[in-house]
Amino acid sequence: MKTLDLLEAAVFLRMHPETLRRQAVAGVIPSAKPGKHWLFIDEDLANWIRERYADRARAAEPDEVSACSTADRTVIFGGFGSPHQTAKKYDAVLARRTKKRPKNTKQS
């Protein structure tokens, strides 16, 4: 059994240290804070990852067939069909508005 600090555990889990700290505070990831620093046990982290594998496998298995024919369809409301159209629209909305300069009416 090996204990890891926050940075070592973040490297082990390949996640950002702040994300790991937030999940430790929320109790999502098994951890302890006996003093000022968070501690993680490498075996607990490996088991936590293994549990995520089981969750994904269960989610991928269809439990029962839905009676509704539209349940398997993805419905998109609004927006554009092309990412290029979306980008053009955002550029138009976010474009910097500038005022026209007045023409110089003085003659030298």
C-alpha positions as CSV (number, residue, x, y, z in Angstrom):
1,M,0.0,0.0,0.0
2,K,1.4,3.3,-1.1
3,T,0.1,6.8,-0.2
4,L,0.0,9.6,-2.7
5,D,-0.2,13.3,-2.2
6,L,-2.5,15.4,-4.4
7,L,-0.1,16.0,-7.2
8,E,1.0,12.3,-7.4
9,A,-2.6,11.2,-7.3
10,A,-3.5,13.7,-10.1
11,V,-0.7,12.3,-12.2
12,F,-1.8,8.7,-11.4
13,L,-5.4,9.5,-12.5
14,R,-4.3,11.8,-15.3
15,M,-6.5,14.7,-14.2
16,H,-5.9,18.3,-13.1
17,P,-5.0,18.6,-9.4
18,E,-7.7,21.2,-8.8
19,T,-10.3,18.8,-10.3
20,L,-9.0,16.0,-8.1
21,R,-9.2,18.3,-5.0
22,R,-12.8,19.3,-5.7
23,Q,-13.8,15.7,-6.2
24,A,-12.0,14.7,-3.0
25,V,-13.8,17.5,-1.1
26,A,-17.2,16.3,-2.5
27,G,-16.4,12.7,-1.5
28,V,-16.5,11.4,-5.1
29,I,-12.9,10.0,-5.0
30,P,-11.7,8.0,-1.9
31,S,-9.3,10.3,0.0
32,A,-8.5,11.6,3.5
33,K,-7.2,14.9,4.8
34,P,-5.6,14.1,8.2
35,G,-3.8,17.5,8.3
36,K,-3.3,20.2,5.8
37,H,-2.8,17.9,2.8
38,W,-4.9,15.4,1.0
39,L,-3.8,11.8,1.0
40,F,-4.8,9.0,-1.4
41,I,-4.1,5.3,-1.4
42,D,-3.0,4.0,-4.8
43,E,-5.0,0.8,-4.4
44,D,-8.2,2.8,-3.6
45,L,-7.7,4.9,-6.7
46,A,-7.2,1.9,-8.9
47,N,-10.4,0.3,-7.4
48,W,-12.2,3.6,-8.0
49,I,-11.2,3.5,-11.7
50,R,-12.2,-0.1,-12.0
51,E,-15.7,0.8,-10.6
52,R,-16.0,3.4,-13.4
53,Y,-15.4,0.6,-15.9
54,A,-18.3,-1.4,-14.5
55,D,-20.6,1.7,-14.6
56,R,-19.8,2.3,-18.3
57,A,-20.4,-1.4,-19.2
58,R,-23.8,-1.3,-17.4
59,A,-24.7,2.0,-19.2
60,A,-23.9,0.5,-22.6
61,E,-26.2,-2.5,-22.1
62,P,-29.8,-1.9,-23.2
63,D,-32.1,-2.9,-20.3
64,E,-35.4,-2.9,-22.2
65,V,-36.8,-1.8,-25.5
66,S,-38.6,1.5,-25.4
67,A,-42.2,1.5,-26.6
68,C,-41.8,5.1,-27.9
69,S,-40.4,5.2,-31.5
70,T,-38.8,8.6,-31.0
71,A,-36.8,7.6,-27.9
72,D,-33.8,6.6,-30.1
73,R,-33.8,9.7,-32.2
74,T,-31.6,12.7,-31.5
75,V,-33.5,15.9,-31.8
76,I,-31.7,19.2,-32.3
77,F,-33.5,22.4,-31.7
78,G,-32.3,25.6,-33.4
79,G,-28.8,26.4,-34.5
80,F,-27.2,25.8,-37.8
81,G,-26.4,22.5,-39.6
82,S,-22.8,23.5,-40.3
83,P,-20.1,24.5,-37.9
84,H,-19.0,27.1,-40.5
85,Q,-22.3,28.7,-40.5
86,T,-22.2,28.9,-36.7
87,A,-18.7,30.4,-36.8
88,K,-19.8,33.0,-39.3
89,K,-22.8,34.0,-37.2
90,Y,-20.7,34.3,-34.0
91,D,-18.1,36.4,-35.9
92,A,-20.9,38.7,-37.1
93,V,-22.4,39.0,-33.6
94,L,-19.1,39.5,-31.8
95,A,-17.5,41.8,-34.5
96,R,-16.1,45.0,-33.1
97,R,-18.3,47.9,-33.9
98,T,-16.4,51.0,-35.0
99,K,-17.7,54.4,-35.8
100,K,-16.9,56.1,-39.1
101,R,-14.5,59.0,-38.7
102,P,-15.8,62.3,-39.7
103,K,-14.2,63.7,-42.9
104,N,-11.8,66.5,-42.5
105,T,-13.6,69.7,-43.8
106,K,-10.7,72.1,-43.1
107,Q,-8.6,73.1,-46.0
108,S,-4.9,73.9,-45.4
